[in-house]
């Protein structure tokens, strides 16, 4: 514990920056590196094997770092695999990637990440890549990976430094908790200090039941005068953090909330009609966006396509009905009958619904539903810069969370019922 406190405590001297022999952030053109890395993905690419080798190397050479991670690493491993895929997929768009990594660096402050940790990560990644590729590994391919990583790290360090005036996370207390069905809860919370965010964004939540484990959840309301926050959280039974937030959290319980993230926001008064496509708990972000549009001087004509498996899965119907009653500019189209939350039926309903090529589109929900809707909108002629959605990073759960990957060395977390009883002081 003493070593961990020394590692995570503020440094007495300026923190070391990541290696300086990478590309200058303002001059990096990653298209060439993208082509080289993509062409060699079968040799060494984001995969469970690569992630396992990376963390094995990191914890073998620097055992103290294990204490900075949650007991179960399944979510973390899947999240890192998806993050590396996102880097590779966006290397040819450095400005967009830089903005993404800057926000990521700001958010990573809540984990206790410092610049020296990025150097450890780089060395571990290089070792893992060489281990996966074996004798076929080349220096050119390794340098492409390292240039990509150093570009991302430079942006993340810049994001962390820009956010030094704000806390790495906010302490909050649960002010409301309502179960809306099996594995689904609407949670209200209020932070001890002012918390800034925008409609359409999301934040990572942590419950004290599972220290160091964070999960992303969209805000389900536009900023309110009383500072209360709202989240819609779904647990599929495979994620302990989401299960804890849904089934083992109540009014008065503490939460930690990371900084707001995401660019799926309304920029001033939209100068064109709006299309919102939401599936499942994607309704949370849609609801926040509609509340913000309602407050504008001239709300645009807006179509909402809302996907759900059954009428009973439309869990927040009073709020939806109230919005319809107040907003004559809003038309709601429910899309029902899809067991997967309206994934394919939702995209097809949007295609049949009209000509959206001149609209500003927002898409939220489970990753598969978001991907299907984005592909459909692109096929219908909506330009990519007018289709707004957060990065699609994995399988369905409370939000866009990756599918867990179990590693033999992952330590299973104690049962949540046991943790909940211990925290409440019960035997």
C-alpha positions as CSV (number, residue, x, y, z in Angstrom):
1,X,0.0,0.0,0.0
2,X,2.9,2.4,0.8
3,X,4.4,1.9,-2.7
4,X,1.0,2.4,-4.3
5,X,0.5,5.6,-2.4
6,X,3.9,6.8,-3.6
7,X,3.1,5.9,-7.2
8,X,-0.4,7.6,-7.2
9,X,0.5,10.7,-5.1
10,X,1.2,14.0,-6.9
11,X,4.8,14.1,-8.1
12,X,7.1,16.7,-6.4
13,X,8.6,17.6,-9.7
14,X,7.1,18.0,-13.2
15,X,6.0,14.6,-14.6
16,X,8.0,13.0,-17.3
17,X,6.5,13.2,-20.7
18,X,6.2,10.1,-22.9
19,X,9.1,9.3,-25.3
20,X,9.9,12.2,-27.5
21,X,11.1,10.2,-30.5
22,X,7.6,9.7,-31.9
23,X,5.8,11.9,-34.5
24,X,5.0,15.4,-33.7
25,X,1.2,15.5,-32.9
26,X,0.6,18.4,-35.3
27,X,2.5,16.8,-38.2
28,X,1.5,13.1,-38.0
29,X,-0.2,11.6,-41.0
30,X,-1.2,8.1,-39.9
31,X,-2.5,6.9,-43.2
32,X,0.7,5.1,-44.2
33,X,1.0,3.5,-40.7
34,X,-2.6,2.5,-41.0
35,X,-2.0,0.7,-44.2
36,X,1.0,-1.1,-42.8
37,X,-0.7,-2.2,-39.6
38,X,-3.9,-3.2,-41.3
39,X,-2.1,-5.3,-43.9
40,X,-0.4,-7.2,-41.0
41,X,-3.4,-7.6,-38.7
42,X,-3.3,-11.5,-39.1
43,X,0.3,-11.4,-37.9
44,X,-0.1,-9.1,-35.0
45,X,-3.3,-7.1,-34.3
46,X,-5.7,-6.3,-31.5
47,X,-6.8,-9.7,-30.2
48,X,-7.3,-11.4,-26.8
49,X,-3.9,-13.1,-27.2
50,X,-2.2,-9.7,-27.7
51,X,-4.0,-8.1,-24.7
52,X,-3.2,-11.1,-22.5
53,X,0.5,-10.9,-23.4
54,X,0.6,-7.2,-22.9
55,X,-0.8,-7.3,-19.3
56,X,1.2,-10.4,-18.5
57,X,4.4,-8.5,-19.4
58,X,3.3,-5.3,-17.6
59,X,2.5,-7.1,-14.3
60,X,5.5,-9.4,-14.5
61,X,8.0,-6.4,-14.9
62,X,6.0,-4.0,-12.7
63,X,3.9,-5.9,-10.2
64,X,2.9,-2.8,-8.3
65,X,0.7,-1.7,-11.2
66,X,-1.7,-4.6,-10.6
67,X,-3.1,-2.6,-7.6
68,X,-4.3,0.1,-10.0
69,X,-6.7,-2.2,-11.7
70,X,-9.9,-3.9,-10.6
71,X,-9.9,-7.5,-9.2
72,X,-11.4,-8.9,-12.4
73,X,-9.6,-7.7,-15.6
74,X,-12.2,-9.1,-18.0
75,X,-13.8,-5.7,-18.9
76,X,-10.4,-3.9,-19.0
77,X,-9.0,-6.4,-21.4
78,X,-11.9,-6.2,-23.8
79,X,-12.0,-2.4,-23.5
80,X,-8.3,-2.1,-24.4
81,X,-8.7,-4.4,-27.4
82,X,-11.5,-2.2,-28.7
83,X,-9.5,0.9,-28.0
84,X,-6.6,-0.3,-30.1
85,X,-9.0,-1.2,-33.0
86,X,-10.4,2.4,-32.7
87,X,-6.9,3.8,-33.0
88,X,-6.1,1.8,-36.1
89,X,-9.5,2.5,-37.8
90,X,-9.0,6.3,-37.3
91,X,-5.3,6.7,-38.1
92,X,-6.1,8.4,-41.4
93,X,-8.2,11.0,-39.5
94,X,-5.6,12.4,-37.1
95,X,-7.6,15.5,-36.1
96,X,-10.5,13.3,-35.1
97,X,-8.3,10.8,-33.4
98,X,-6.4,13.6,-31.5
99,X,-9.7,15.0,-30.1
100,X,-10.7,11.5,-29.0
101,X,-7.5,10.8,-27.3
102,X,-7.4,14.2,-25.6
103,X,-10.8,13.4,-24.0
104,X,-9.6,10.0,-23.1
105,X,-6.5,11.4,-21.3
106,X,-8.7,13.8,-19.3
107,X,-10.9,10.8,-18.3
108,X,-7.9,8.6,-17.4
109,X,-6.9,10.9,-14.6
110,X,-9.6,9.2,-12.4
111,X,-7.6,5.9,-12.7
112,X,-4.4,7.4,-11.3
113,X,-2.6,7.2,-14.7
114,X,0.6,9.2,-14.9
115,X,3.0,9.8,-17.8
116,X,5.5,7.2,-16.6
117,X,2.8,4.6,-16.9
118,X,2.5,5.2,-20.6
119,X,6.2,4.3,-21.0
120,X,5.6,1.1,-19.2
121,X,2.6,0.4,-21.4
122,X,4.6,1.1,-24.6
123,X,7.4,-1.4,-23.6
124,X,4.8,-4.0,-22.7
125,X,2.9,-3.6,-26.0
126,X,6.2,-3.9,-28.0
127,X,7.0,-7.1,-26.1
128,X,3.5,-8.5,-26.7
129,X,3.6,-7.7,-30.4
130,X,6.9,-9.4,-30.8
131,X,5.6,-12.4,-28.9
132,X,2.5,-12.7,-31.1
133,X,4.3,-12.4,-34.4
134,X,7.4,-14.4,-33.6
135,X,10.1,-14.6,-36.2
136,X,7.9,-12.8,-38.8
137,X,8.0,-9.5,-36.8
138,X,9.7,-6.6,-38.5
139,X,11.2,-3.3,-37.3
140,X,9.1,-1.3,-39.8
141,X,5.9,-2.8,-38.4
142,X,6.9,-2.2,-34.8
143,X,7.8,1.4,-35.5
144,X,4.4,1.9,-37.1
145,X,2.7,0.6,-34.0
146,X,4.9,2.8,-31.7
147,X,4.3,5.9,-33.8
148,X,0.5,5.3,-33.5
149,X,0.8,4.8,-29.8
150,X,3.0,7.8,-29.2
151,X,0.6,10.0,-31.2
152,X,-2.3,8.8,-29.0
153,X,-0.2,9.2,-25.8
154,X,0.8,12.7,-26.6
155,X,-2.8,13.7,-27.0
156,X,-3.8,11.9,-23.8
157,X,-1.1,13.6,-21.8
158,X,-2.2,17.0,-23.3
159,X,-5.8,16.3,-22.3
160,X,-4.7,15.4,-18.8
161,X,-2.7,18.5,-18.4
162,X,-5.5,20.7,-19.7
163,X,-7.8,19.3,-17.0
164,X,-5.5,19.8,-14.0
165,X,-7.8,22.5,-12.7
166,X,-10.7,20.0,-12.3
167,X,-11.0,17.0,-10.1
168,X,-10.3,13.6,-11.7
169,X,-13.8,12.4,-10.6
170,X,-16.7,13.8,-8.6
171,X,-18.2,12.2,-5.5
172,X,-21.9,11.8,-5.7
173,X,-24.8,10.4,-3.7
174,X,-27.8,8.4,-5.1
175,X,-31.0,10.5,-4.7
176,X,-33.3,8.2,-6.6
177,X,-33.3,4.5,-7.7
178,X,-36.2,3.0,-9.6
179,X,-36.4,-0.5,-11.1
180,X,-38.2,-0.5,-14.4
181,X,-38.0,-4.1,-15.2
182,X,-35.6,-7.1,-15.0
183,X,-32.1,-5.8,-15.0
184,X,-33.1,-2.1,-15.7
185,X,-32.9,0.9,-13.4
186,X,-33.3,4.6,-13.6
187,X,-30.8,6.2,-11.2
188,X,-30.7,9.8,-10.0
189,X,-27.6,11.2,-8.4
190,X,-26.2,14.6,-7.2
191,X,-22.6,15.5,-7.0
192,X,-21.0,17.3,-4.0
193,X,-19.4,19.9,-6.3
194,X,-20.7,21.5,-9.5
195,X,-20.6,19.1,-12.4
196,X,-20.5,20.3,-16.0
197,X,-21.8,18.2,-19.0
198,X,-23.9,18.6,-22.1
199,X,-26.9,16.7,-23.3
200,X,-25.8,13.7,-25.4
201,X,-22.7,13.0,-23.4
202,X,-21.8,10.2,-21.1
203,X,-19.6,9.6,-18.0
204,X,-18.0,6.6,-16.3
205,X,-19.5,5.5,-13.0
206,X,-17.9,3.6,-10.1
207,X,-19.6,2.0,-7.1
208,X,-17.7,1.4,-3.9
209,X,-18.9,-2.2,-4.1
210,X,-16.3,-2.8,-6.9
211,X,-13.3,-0.4,-6.5
212,X,-11.3,0.6,-9.6
213,X,-14.0,-0.7,-12.0
214,X,-15.8,2.0,-14.1
215,X,-18.6,1.7,-16.6
216,X,-19.9,4.3,-19.1
217,X,-23.5,5.5,-18.8
218,X,-25.2,8.2,-20.8
219,X,-26.8,11.2,-19.1
220,X,-30.6,10.9,-19.4
221,X,-31.3,14.6,-18.9
222,X,-30.1,17.9,-20.1
223,X,-28.3,19.9,-17.4
224,X,-30.7,20.9,-14.6
225,X,-30.8,23.9,-12.3
226,X,-30.7,21.7,-9.2
227,X,-27.7,19.8,-10.5
228,X,-29.4,16.4,-10.4
229,X,-28.2,13.8,-12.8
230,X,-30.1,10.9,-14.4
231,X,-28.8,7.6,-15.8
232,X,-30.6,4.6,-17.3
233,X,-28.6,1.4,-16.6
234,X,-29.2,-2.1,-17.9
235,X,-27.6,-5.2,-16.6
236,X,-27.6,-8.4,-18.7
237,X,-26.2,-10.4,-15.8
238,X,-22.7,-10.7,-17.2
239,X,-21.2,-7.5,-15.8
240,X,-20.7,-7.1,-12.0
241,X,-20.5,-3.3,-12.1
242,X,-23.8,-2.9,-13.9
243,X,-25.4,-5.5,-11.7
244,X,-24.2,-3.6,-8.7
245,X,-25.7,-0.3,-10.0
246,X,-29.0,-2.0,-10.8
247,X,-29.6,-4.5,-8.1
248,X,-27.4,-3.5,-5.1
249,X,-27.5,0.3,-5.1
250,X,-30.1,2.4,-3.3
251,X,-30.9,6.0,-2.2
252,X,-28.1,7.4,-0.1
253,X,-25.4,5.2,-1.5
254,X,-22.2,6.9,-2.8
255,X,-21.0,6.9,-6.4
256,X,-18.0,8.3,-8.2
257,X,-18.6,10.0,-11.6
258,X,-15.8,10.6,-14.1
259,X,-15.7,13.7,-16.3
260,X,-18.3,14.1,-19.1
261,X,-17.2,12.7,-22.5
262,X,-18.6,12.4,-26.0
263,X,-19.3,14.6,-28.9
264,X,-22.9,13.6,-29.6
265,X,-24.1,17.1,-28.6
266,X,-26.2,19.9,-30.0
267,X,-24.1,22.8,-31.2
268,X,-26.3,25.9,-30.7
269,X,-29.6,26.1,-32.6
270,X,-29.6,23.4,-35.3
271,X,-30.0,24.9,-38.8
272,X,-31.7,21.8,-40.2
273,X,-34.2,19.2,-39.2
274,X,-33.1,16.5,-36.7
275,X,-33.4,12.7,-36.7
276,X,-32.8,10.7,-33.5
277,X,-32.5,6.9,-33.7
278,X,-32.4,5.2,-30.3
279,X,-32.6,1.5,-29.2
280,X,-33.0,0.2,-25.7
281,X,-31.3,2.4,-23.1
282,X,-30.1,4.6,-26.0
283,X,-33.4,6.4,-25.1
284,X,-31.4,8.0,-22.2
285,X,-29.2,10.1,-24.6
286,X,-32.2,10.7,-26.9
287,X,-34.2,12.0,-23.9
288,X,-31.4,14.4,-22.9
289,X,-31.1,15.7,-26.5
290,X,-34.8,16.3,-26.8
291,X,-34.8,18.2,-23.5
292,X,-32.1,20.5,-24.8
293,X,-33.8,21.0,-28.1
294,X,-36.9,21.9,-26.3
295,X,-35.1,24.7,-24.5
296,X,-33.9,26.3,-27.7
297,X,-35.5,29.4,-29.2
298,X,-36.8,27.6,-32.3
299,X,-36.7,23.8,-31.8
300,X,-36.2,22.1,-35.2
301,X,-38.7,19.5,-36.6
302,X,-37.5,16.3,-35.0
303,X,-38.2,12.6,-35.7
304,X,-37.5,10.1,-33.0
305,X,-37.3,6.4,-34.0
306,X,-37.3,4.4,-30.7
307,X,-36.5,0.7,-30.9
308,X,-37.6,-1.9,-28.3
309,X,-38.4,-5.6,-28.2
310,X,-41.9,-5.3,-26.8
311,X,-44.2,-2.4,-25.6
312,X,-43.2,-3.3,-22.1
313,X,-39.6,-2.5,-23.0
314,X,-40.5,1.1,-23.5
315,X,-39.7,1.6,-19.9
316,X,-39.9,5.5,-19.6
317,X,-43.2,6.1,-21.3
318,X,-44.5,8.8,-19.0
319,X,-41.5,11.0,-19.8
320,X,-41.8,10.2,-23.5
321,X,-45.5,11.0,-23.5
322,X,-44.9,14.3,-21.6
323,X,-42.3,15.3,-24.3
324,X,-44.8,14.5,-27.1
325,X,-47.5,16.6,-25.4
326,X,-45.2,19.6,-24.9
327,X,-43.4,19.5,-28.2
328,X,-45.5,19.9,-31.3
329,X,-42.3,19.8,-33.4
330,X,-41.6,16.2,-32.2
331,X,-42.8,13.0,-34.0
332,X,-42.2,9.7,-32.3
333,X,-42.1,6.4,-34.2
334,X,-41.9,3.3,-31.9
335,X,-40.3,0.3,-33.6
336,X,-41.2,-2.9,-31.7
337,X,-40.9,-6.7,-32.1
338,X,-37.1,-7.1,-32.2
339,X,-35.7,-9.3,-29.4
340,X,-32.3,-7.6,-29.8
341,X,-33.7,-4.2,-28.9
342,X,-34.8,-3.3,-32.4
343,X,-31.4,-3.7,-34.0
344,X,-32.3,-4.6,-37.6
345,X,-35.9,-3.6,-37.6
346,X,-35.0,-0.2,-36.3
347,X,-32.6,0.5,-39.2
348,X,-35.2,-0.8,-41.7
349,X,-37.9,1.4,-40.2
350,X,-35.7,4.5,-40.5
351,X,-35.1,3.6,-44.2
352,X,-38.8,3.4,-44.8
353,X,-39.6,6.6,-42.9
354,X,-38.5,9.2,-45.4
355,X,-35.7,11.1,-46.9
356,X,-33.1,12.0,-44.2
357,X,-30.3,13.2,-46.4
358,X,-30.7,16.8,-45.3
359,X,-31.1,16.0,-41.6
360,X,-28.7,16.1,-38.7
361,X,-28.8,12.6,-37.3
362,X,-28.1,11.3,-33.7
363,X,-27.8,7.5,-33.0
364,X,-27.6,5.9,-29.6
365,X,-28.1,2.5,-28.1
366,X,-26.4,-1.0,-28.1
367,X,-23.4,-1.1,-30.4
368,X,-25.0,-3.5,-32.9
369,X,-28.0,-1.3,-33.2
370,X,-25.8,1.8,-33.6
371,X,-23.7,0.2,-36.3
372,X,-26.8,-1.0,-38.3
373,X,-28.4,2.4,-38.1
374,X,-25.2,4.3,-39.1
375,X,-24.7,2.0,-42.1
376,X,-28.3,2.5,-43.1
377,X,-28.1,6.3,-42.8
378,X,-24.9,6.4,-44.8
379,X,-26.6,4.3,-47.5
380,X,-29.5,6.8,-47.5
381,X,-27.2,9.6,-48.3
382,X,-26.6,11.3,-44.9
383,X,-23.1,12.6,-44.9
384,X,-20.8,11.1,-42.2
385,X,-20.2,14.5,-40.6
386,X,-23.9,14.8,-39.9
387,X,-24.3,11.4,-38.3
388,X,-23.4,11.8,-34.6
389,X,-22.8,8.8,-32.3
390,X,-20.3,7.8,-29.7
391,X,-17.5,5.3,-30.6
392,X,-19.0,1.8,-31.0
393,X,-16.9,-0.4,-28.7
394,X,-18.6,-3.7,-28.0
395,X,-21.6,-5.7,-27.1
396,X,-24.8,-4.6,-25.4
397,X,-25.0,-3.9,-21.7
398,X,-25.8,-0.7,-19.8
399,X,-24.3,1.2,-22.6
400,X,-21.6,0.6,-25.3
401,X,-19.5,-1.7,-23.3
402,X,-17.2,-4.4,-24.6
403,X,-17.8,-8.1,-24.3
404,X,-15.8,-9.4,-21.4
405,X,-12.8,-11.7,-22.1
406,X,-11.8,-14.0,-19.3
407,X,-8.1,-14.6,-18.7
408,X,-6.8,-17.5,-16.5
409,X,-5.1,-15.1,-14.1
410,X,-8.1,-12.8,-13.6
411,X,-9.1,-12.8,-10.0
412,X,-12.8,-13.4,-9.6
413,X,-14.6,-10.7,-7.6
414,X,-16.5,-11.8,-4.5
415,X,-20.3,-12.1,-5.0
416,X,-22.1,-8.8,-5.1
417,X,-24.6,-9.9,-2.5
418,X,-21.7,-10.6,-0.1
419,X,-20.1,-7.2,-0.9
420,X,-23.4,-5.4,-0.4
421,X,-23.9,-7.1,3.0
422,X,-20.4,-6.3,4.1
423,X,-20.7,-2.6,3.2
424,X,-24.1,-2.4,5.1
425,X,-22.5,-4.1,8.1
426,X,-24.6,-7.2,7.9
427,X,-23.3,-10.7,8.6
